[in-house]
Amino acid sequence: MTLASGEALAFDYLVVATGANPRPAGVQGEDLEGIFSLRNLADAIRIKTYIQARKVKKAVIVGAGFVSLEMCEAFRGLNLETTVVYRKELPMSKMGFEFGRKILAELEANGVHFMGNTEVRGFDRTSSGGLVIQTTNGPLETDLVLVALGVVPEVDLAKQSGIALGPTGAIAVDDQMRTSVPSIYSAGDCCECFHRISRKPTYLPLGDTANKQGRIAGANIGGQELSFPGVVGSICLKVFGLEVASTGLSPEEAAEVGLEATSVTVQGSSRARSYPSSGELWLRLVADAQQARLLGAQAVGSDGVVARINALAVALTGGLGLDQLAYVDLAYAPPFSGAWDPIHIAAQQLLK
């Protein structure tokens, strides 16, 4: 291996863990001062410093995924007038139309303006030194822009080294985190992982996945024989007072990999309905229409959402059928759920 300085380093094993980079907007003017991306602590400090130094009053976020929705709460907490610009109709498109509407309602209830079906065409300066965003729905003036369009794997070094990339554009690895080049491993946001439900490689740049991959790579380099079994695609985030979580495949994702999926959405409660402070919870289960096999789940609600999705992630990993899920022995007490949990109810409705 040769460093930029020209120094050559010999190795027995090499781990490529180059991470990922924020996806650029790809339009004119995105390098103007006051336009940020957020990938690490240093980025966060730069944004906070800019807000304080410039006495920022207005912020626009481009994108409506994880970082965008979490930063809405951060900006509103600083009393900034906050607008989200997104090319699709509703935020978190993976969650589907009805859950997207609930996420949108939570944003609007907390003072966030959402501009859906809107694409960014470029960035310019105003005559007073502010920023103006040129969009398909007209210009939008602001003091600060956060571009939050996801990330792309950093694979330049891998390509230069002849390491094969997978269909997602990230580094292809086997279940021991080995690349196509002998003695070179990869882990983290620069490489793919195996999706246990779709049975295909996927790109899931999350901290917990990266930690597991790194441990597996290190263990195998150290002489153990460990395999990373893959992921079921579990995610969660908080949007102001709303919990949002998903695992497995959505109906659309199931169709994309050739599965005939059916789904049902139930409205339940986070605790027994008679219990004080019980909140509403909506749960959608997705199943294989032919085999009555669980394929995925999405949920939103005031609380208790992530606990249900975690349980369903275990069910997906274990390959439980809907008939087993409909009567699974979940812990019950009124402060935590009804006697029939939303998981039971949704599974029983799907079986019908």
C-alpha positions in Angstrom: 0.0 0.0 0.0 1.3 3.5 -0.9 0.4 6.6 1.0 -0.1 10.0 -0.5 3.4 11.0 0.7 4.8 8.2 -1.4 5.7 6.0 1.6 5.0 2.3 1.0 3.5 0.2 3.8 3.6 -3.6 3.8 0.7 -5.5 5.3 -0.5 -9.0 5.9 -4.1 -7.9 6.2 -5.8 -4.6 5.3 -9.3 -3.3 6.3 -10.9 -0.7 4.1 -13.2 1.4 6.3 -13.4 4.6 4.4 -17.0 5.4 5.4 -19.3 7.5 3.3 -19.7 11.1 2.2 -22.8 13.3 2.2 -24.6 13.1 -1.1 -24.3 16.5 -2.9 -27.2 18.4 -4.3 -25.4 18.5 -7.7 -26.6 22.0 -8.6 -24.9 25.3 -9.1 -23.9 27.3 -6.0 -23.9 24.5 -3.5 -20.4 25.5 -2.4 -21.6 29.0 -1.2 -20.9 29.9 2.4 -23.9 29.1 4.6 -24.7 25.8 2.8 -23.9 22.8 5.0 -24.0 19.0 5.2 -24.0 17.1 8.4 -22.0 13.9 8.7 -20.0 14.2 11.9 -19.4 16.3 15.1 -17.1 18.8 13.3 -20.0 19.5 10.9 -22.4 20.1 13.8 -20.0 22.5 15.5 -19.6 24.5 12.2 -23.3 24.8 11.8 -23.9 25.8 15.4 -21.0 28.4 15.2 -22.5 29.8 12.0 -25.9 30.2 13.5 -24.6 32.0 16.5 -22.1 34.2 14.6 -24.6 35.2 11.8 -27.6 35.4 14.1 -29.5 33.1 11.8 -33.3 33.3 11.8 -34.3 31.1 8.8 -33.1 27.6 7.9 -34.0 25.4 4.9 -33.3 21.7 4.9 -33.1 19.9 1.5 -34.3 16.3 1.9 -36.7 14.5 4.2 -34.9 11.5 5.6 -33.2 10.7 8.9 -30.9 13.7 9.3 -33.4 16.2 7.8 -36.3 15.2 10.2 -34.0 15.1 13.3 -32.5 18.5 12.4 -36.0 20.0 12.2 -36.3 19.5 15.9 -32.8 20.9 16.5 -33.5 24.0 14.4 -36.9 24.6 15.9 -35.3 24.2 19.4 -33.2 27.3 18.5 -36.4 29.1 17.4 -35.3 29.1 13.7 -38.0 29.4 11.0 -37.5 26.0 9.4 -38.6 24.8 6.0 -38.1 21.4 4.4 -37.8 21.1 0.6 -38.4 17.6 -0.7 -38.8 16.2 -4.2 -41.6 13.8 -3.2 -45.0 14.5 -1.8 -44.4 13.4 1.8 -41.5 12.9 4.1 -39.9 9.5 4.8 -41.2 8.0 1.5 -40.1 4.5 2.7 -42.8 4.6 5.4 -45.6 4.9 2.8 -48.4 7.4 2.2 -50.5 7.1 5.4 -47.5 7.1 7.7 -45.9 9.9 5.7 -49.0 12.0 6.4 -48.7 11.5 10.1 -45.0 12.5 10.0 -46.0 15.6 8.0 -48.7 16.5 10.6 -46.1 16.2 13.4 -43.7 18.5 11.5 -46.5 21.1 10.9 -47.7 20.9 14.5 -44.2 22.0 15.5 -43.9 24.9 13.2 -42.0 23.3 10.3 -43.0 24.3 6.8 -42.9 21.5 4.3 -42.6 22.0 0.6 -43.3 18.7 -1.1 -43.0 17.9 -4.8 -40.3 20.5 -5.0 -36.8 20.1 -6.6 -33.8 22.4 -6.0 -32.3 23.9 -9.2 -29.5 26.0 -7.7 -28.3 28.4 -5.0 -27.6 32.1 -5.3 -26.8 35.1 -3.1 -29.3 37.8 -2.3 -28.4 41.4 -2.6 -28.3 41.6 1.2 -25.9 38.7 1.5 -28.4 36.0 2.3 -29.1 32.8 0.4 -31.8 32.2 -2.2 -32.7 28.7 -3.3 -34.0 28.3 -6.8 -36.7 25.6 -6.8 -39.3 24.2 -9.2 -41.9 26.1 -7.1 -40.1 29.4 -7.2 -37.2 31.1 -5.2 -36.9 30.7 -1.5 -34.8 33.1 0.7 -33.0 31.9 3.8 -30.0 32.4 6.0 -28.8 28.9 6.1 -29.2 25.7 4.1 -28.6 22.1 5.2 -28.4 19.6 2.4 -29.5 16.2 3.8 -29.9 13.9 0.9 -28.3 10.8 2.4 -24.8 9.5 1.9 -22.8 7.7 -0.8 -20.0 5.1 0.0 -16.4 6.3 -0.3 -15.0 3.8 -2.7 -12.3 5.6 -4.6 -9.5 3.8 -2.9 -11.2 0.5 -3.4 -11.7 1.1 -7.1 -8.1 2.2 -7.5 -7.0 -1.0 -5.8 -9.1 -3.3 -8.0 -11.5 -4.2 -5.3 -14.9 -5.2 -6.7 -18.0 -3.1 -6.0 -21.4 -4.6 -5.6 -24.7 -3.8 -7.3 -25.4 -1.0 -4.8 -22.2 0.8 -5.7 -20.6 0.0 -2.3 -17.7 -2.5 -1.7 -18.8 -6.1 -2.2 -18.0 -8.4 0.8 -18.7 -12.0 1.8 -20.1 -13.0 5.1 -16.7 -12.8 6.7 -16.2 -9.2 5.4 -13.6 -10.3 2.9 -13.5 -8.3 -0.4 -12.6 -9.7 -3.8 -8.9 -9.1 -3.1 -7.2 -11.7 -0.9 -6.2 -10.4 2.6 -8.3 -7.2 2.2 -11.4 -6.8 4.3 -14.0 -4.0 4.4 -16.5 -2.8 7.1 -18.8 0.1 7.8 -20.5 2.6 5.6 -18.3 1.9 2.5 -19.4 -1.7 2.0 -22.6 -3.6 1.4 -24.3 -6.1 3.7 -26.7 -9.0 3.0 -30.4 -8.4 3.5 -31.9 -11.5 5.1 -35.4 -10.9 3.8 -34.8 -9.7 0.2 -31.9 -12.2 0.0 -29.9 -9.5 -1.9 -27.0 -7.2 -1.1 -28.1 -3.9 0.4 -26.5 -0.6 1.4 -27.4 0.3 5.0 -25.0 2.9 6.4 -25.9 2.8 10.1 -23.7 2.9 13.1 -24.8 -0.4 14.6 -24.3 -2.3 11.4 -20.8 -0.8 11.0 -19.9 -1.9 14.6 -21.0 -5.5 13.9 -19.1 -5.6 10.6 -15.9 -4.2 12.1 -16.0 -6.9 14.9 -16.6 -9.7 12.4 -13.7 -8.5 10.2 -11.3 -8.2 13.2 -12.3 -11.6 14.5 -11.6 -13.3 11.2 -8.3 -11.5 10.8 -7.4 -12.6 14.3 -7.9 -16.3 13.4 -11.5 -16.9 14.4 -14.1 -18.1 11.9 -17.1 -15.8 12.4 -19.8 -14.9 9.8 -22.0 -11.8 9.7 -25.5 -13.1 9.0 -26.8 -9.9 7.5 -29.5 -7.4 8.4 -33.3 -7.2 8.3 -33.1 -3.4 7.8 -34.2 -2.1 11.1 -34.3 1.7 11.5 -35.8 4.2 14.0 -35.9 7.9 14.6 -37.7 10.5 16.6 -39.7 13.3 14.9 -40.5 15.8 17.7 -43.0 13.8 19.8 -43.5 11.0 17.3 -41.6 7.7 17.2 -41.0 6.3 13.7 -39.5 2.9 13.0 -39.3 0.2 10.4 -37.9 -3.3 9.9 -37.8 -5.7 6.9 -39.4 -4.7 3.6 -42.1 -2.2 2.8 -44.8 -3.4 0.3 -43.0 -1.5 -2.5 -39.6 -2.9 -1.6 -41.1 -6.4 -1.5 -42.5 -5.9 -5.0 -39.1 -4.7 -6.3 -37.5 -8.0 -5.3 -40.3 -10.1 -6.9 -42.3 -11.0 -3.8 -46.1 -11.0 -3.8 -46.8 -9.0 -0.7 -49.9 -8.1 1.2 -50.2 -5.7 4.2 -52.5 -4.5 6.9 -52.4 -1.4 9.1 -54.0 -1.3 12.5 -54.5 1.5 14.9 -53.8 0.4 18.4 -52.4 2.0 21.6 -49.0 2.0 23.3 -50.5 0.8 26.6 -53.8 -0.6 27.7 -56.5 1.9 26.5 -57.8 2.4 30.0 -54.3 3.2 31.3 -53.4 6.9 31.9 -51.2 8.5 29.2 -51.8 5.7 26.7 -51.0 7.0 23.3 -52.0 6.1 19.7 -49.9 3.7 17.8 -50.2 2.7 14.1 -48.6 -0.6 13.0 -48.4 -2.0 9.4 -47.4 -5.6 8.9 -46.2 -6.8 5.5 -46.4 -10.5 4.6 -45.8 -12.9 1.7 -49.2 -13.5 0.3 -48.4 -17.0 -0.7 -46.6 -18.3 2.3 -48.1 -16.2 5.2 -44.5 -15.3 6.0 -43.6 -11.9 7.7 -41.7 -9.7 5.4 -41.6 -6.4 7.2 -43.3 -3.8 9.5 -43.5 -0.1 9.9 -44.9 1.9 12.8 -45.5 5.4 14.1 -46.9 6.6 17.3 -46.3 8.6 20.5 -44.4 5.9 22.3 -43.9 2.1 22.3 -43.1 2.1 18.6 -39.5 1.1 18.7 -40.2 -1.7 21.2 -42.7 -3.3 18.8 -40.4 -2.9 15.8 -37.6 -4.5 17.7 -39.8 -7.5 18.6 -40.8 -7.8 14.9 -37.1 -7.6 13.9 -36.5 -10.7 16.1 -39.5 -12.4 14.5 -38.1 -11.6 11.0 -34.7 -12.9 12.0 -36.2 -16.1 13.4 -38.5 -16.6 10.4 -41.7 -16.7 12.4 -44.9 -17.3 10.4 -48.0 -15.1 10.8 -49.7 -18.0 12.7 -47.0 -18.0 15.3 -46.9 -14.2 15.5 -50.6 -14.0 16.0 -50.3 -15.7 19.4 -46.7 -15.0 20.4 -46.2 -14.8 24.1 -45.5 -11.1 24.6 -45.2 -9.7 28.1 -48.4 -8.1 29.2 -49.3 -5.5 31.8 -51.5 -2.4 31.3 -48.7 0.1 31.6 -47.0 -1.4 28.6 -49.7 -2.9 26.3 -53.2 -4.3 26.1 -53.9 -8.0 26.5 -53.9 -8.1 22.7 -50.9 -6.2 21.5 -51.1 -4.4 18.1 -48.7 -7.1 16.9 -51.2 -9.8 17.7 -54.1 -7.8 16.1 -52.2 -7.0 12.9 -51.0 -10.6 12.5 -54.5 -12.0 13.0 -56.0 -9.6 10.5 -53.4 -10.5 7.9 -54.2 -14.2 8.4 -57.8 -13.5 7.5 
